[in-house]
Structures are given as C-alpha cells and as structure tokens.
Amino acid sequence: MKTLAVMSRKGGAGKTTVAVNLTLAARAMGVRAVLADADPMRSACEVLKGRDEAPGLLFETSASKLFALTEACRRSGVDLLVIDTPAAPEADVAEAVKVADLCVAVARPTYLDLAAAVLSVAVIQRLGREGLIALNQCPPTRAGVEPPAVVKAFEALRFANLPVAPTAIRSRLVYQTAFARARSVLEIDSGGAAAQEVRALFGDIWRRLNGERPAAAASANDDLRRGMRLGLAPTA
C-alpha cells in the first residue's frame, strides 16, 4: 500500500480539492484508493458524504489516529491512502508526513502561498520524507501565453529543494460544479481540460509512489515547460 499526504500550511490553497480529485482519479483508474479527512474543517467529508460508496471511501480521522488507520488500510488491501491533512498545528501536520510515502505540498501562484509551501517543504525535509510541490488554482493561459504569476511561481520554486509537478492545476468553475454533486471533475467532464490536468498530476504522483522515474512525456499543460525551456517571457 502507498500513502499520500496532501498538505498546505495556508488555507485557501485548494488542498481538499486536490486530495478529493486525486482520490477519485485513482479509483477511476482501477486503484483501490481511500481518503482520510484529518482536517478539522472536514471539507472532504462534506463533499463526499453523499456518495453511495462513502462508507468504504472516506474516513473521518485525526492526526493522532493516522498510524492506526494506515495499518488498518494496509491489512484490508487498500492500494492508496490519501490524507487530507490539517493546515495546523505543525505537530499534527508532522503526524501525516510521518506515515506518508509521498507528500504533495499544494500552493497557489501567490507570494503568501509560496511562502507557506516553504514551510511545508521544511516539515517534509526535517522528517526525511519524499515530497512534491503542486501548483493549484493557476489562471489559464491566454492565446498560448502563460500568465506571468505562474511562470514566476515555477521559477521561485526551483529553489525549494523539492521537485515541482510539471502539470499546474488551473482555476476552473468545473471543480465547484463537481463538488456540488459530490463528484470529481473526471466524472463531470471526463474529456475536459480539468480532467486531463488531474489525470496528468495523478499519473506523475503514482509513478513517484511506485519508484518510477517521472516521465518526460507532455503534460496536460506542457506549453508552460516548453515556454520556460525556450526562455520566453510572457506578457500581461
């Protein structure tokens, strides 16, 4: 079994949105995945409680119970346990990091979010765990031009000492539409851009969890990487 901790030390980064969509993307791809909601806000529970399979999909828990839950999931044959972690206190965040095979630090392309991502990275590295930074709620490209804030965020995160997921999750209304129906973006619009981004992010995470070298294939928004390699300077 693999365990994934989805974290952010700052509210509003979209941590729960990422955790829920990754869990349901995994299940759509045949991975027996469950979600542990360890955040006192219980946002993941609010989204998923109306699903028929909620009793076997969702666990309301706390940081102190994560180790026992991890062992129970392993014994029951779960393939992937995704933890929606609390933002604070740091001791509770650390409990989630300790049981994780991979930690995903979620951040928006803003100054305060990137500062919070640095705090997440510090916890991950202090505890000697594997980590990945995922940019979320990024504005879409316009006419193939990447918004300056996104390019600057990727550039700034080069110095965070953790790899950055090549696929940025864009800010799209479909996420809220999906949550209102207790669904993922893959279930609402399987061929849409949001679904493609979630699949690409999950694919990268799943390969890392299984010890595979990240693929160099094009991501759902490979225009960003292509532009950065060419040294293009996006305009406002």
Buried (B, 14 or more C-beta within 10 A) or exposed (E): BBBBBBBBBBEEBBBBBBBBBBBBBBBBEEBBBBBBBBBEBBBBBEBBBEBEEEEEBBBBBBBEBBEEBBEEBEEEEBBBBBBBBBBEEBEBBBBBBBBBBBBBBBBBBBEEBBEBBBBBBBBBBEBEBBBBBBBBBBBEBEEEBBBBBBBBBBEBBEEBEBBBBBBBBBBBEBBEBBBEEBBBBBBBBEEBBBBBBBBBBBBBBBEBBEEEEBEEEEBBBEBBBEBBEEEBEBEE
